[in-house]
Amino acid sequence: MSRMGPGSRDPDRITLLWRLGVAALVGVIVWASLTPHPLENGLDHGDKLNHLLGYGSVMFWAAQLPAPRWRLAAGFVGLGILMETLQALTGYRQADIYDALANSAGVGVGWLLASALPNLRERLAARWASRDSRL
């Protein structure tokens, strides 16, 4: 019998936390895409790595939710194109087709990693539920 008090870790709470994680990652991507001071990592063309990691992370995280992955991927590729378009409108950033391609490649990498670690969210929820049942 599971406890359903404020400290319980039921699957709905895990799903809510997971969705908040997706929203936070999207927020970071939007901020990093539109800030007047882009993030630098010291590498030549290192911004492409930033794009790959950002979009790969959000796709991996979101792919653990119960939603069709192709829809998530299409949405994140669309987000990448939108961010590049908005950069062109800012006056202090510029759009780059190679950034959009790095975004899309990141989505693909995130999808592949999520396929390698399927149901991570459910496995964590089950582990936490078993810990709660022992308390």
N, C-alpha and C positions, 0 to 999 in steps of 0.2 A: 504494500500500500504506500503510495507516494504522498509526501507532504505537499500541500498547495499554499503554503504561507508566503510571506514576503521574501524569504530566502530561498524558495524552491527554484529549481532550474528546469522547469518543464519545457517541452519542445516549442511551445508557442513563444516563450520568453527567449529561447535560443534563436528562433527565427527572427524575432523582433531585433535582437542584438545584431544578428547577421545583416539584416536589412539596413540598420543604422551604420554598420561598417561600410556597406556599399555606398550609402549616401555620403559618408565622410570621404571615401576615396574619390567619388565623383566631385565633391567639393574641392578637394585638393587639386584635382586635375583642372577644374575650371579656374581656380585661383592661379595655379602655376602657368596656365595658358594665357591668362589675361593680365598678369602683373606687369608693370613697366620694367621690373628687374628680374629677368628670367633666371632660373636656377642654373648655376654653373657647376660642373663636376671636374673641371680641369683637363678633360680629355679632348683631343681634336674630334670635332663632330660629336661630342659627348651628349649634346642635347638629344640626339637620336636614341641613345641609350636611356635617357630619362623618359622619353616617349614610350619606348618599348617596355620599360619597367612599370611605368604608371598604368598604361592600358592593360598590360599583362596581369598586374595585380588586381585591378578592378574586375577583369573578366574571370580570373581564377576564383575570386571571392564570390562574385555574383553567380557563377556557374554551380555553386553548391546549393543554391536555392531551388525550390521546385518551380522552374520555369524553363521553357524550351531554349536550349543553348543558342540555336540559330537566331532567335529573336534578340537575346541578349547581345550576341555578337553584332547583329545588324544595328542595334541601338548604340553600341559603343563605337563602332566604325562611324556611324552618323554623328555621334558626339565629337569624334576627332575631326571630321570634316567641318562641323559647325565651329569648333574652336579655331581652326585655321582660318575660316572665313571671317570670324569676329576679330581675329588678330589683324587682318588686313584693314579692318575698319577703325582700329584704335588710333592710328597715327603714330604710335610708338612701338608697335610690333609689326612683323610682316608674315604673311602666309608663306608656307613652304610645302610643296607637294611631297617632298621627302619626309617631312614631319608627319604628314597624313599617312604616308606609307609605313612609317615606323609605328604610328599608332595602331594601324591595322595589323601589322606583324605582331605587335604586343597582344592584341586581342586573340590572334591565332595561337600564340605561345600560351596564353592563359587558358585557352580552351584545351590545349593538349595536356597541360599540367593538371587541370581539373579532371580530365579523363583518366590520368594516371593515379589520381587520389580521389576517386568518386565517394560521394556521401560523407565527406569529412564532417560536415555540420551534424549529420545524424549520429555519426560515431562519437563525436564529442558530447552530444546531448545524452546518448546512452551511457557514456562513461560517467558523466556528472550525475545522471539519475541513479546509477548504481552506487555512487559515493553517498548520495542523499539517503538511499535506502539503508545503508549501513550505519548511519548516524542515529 
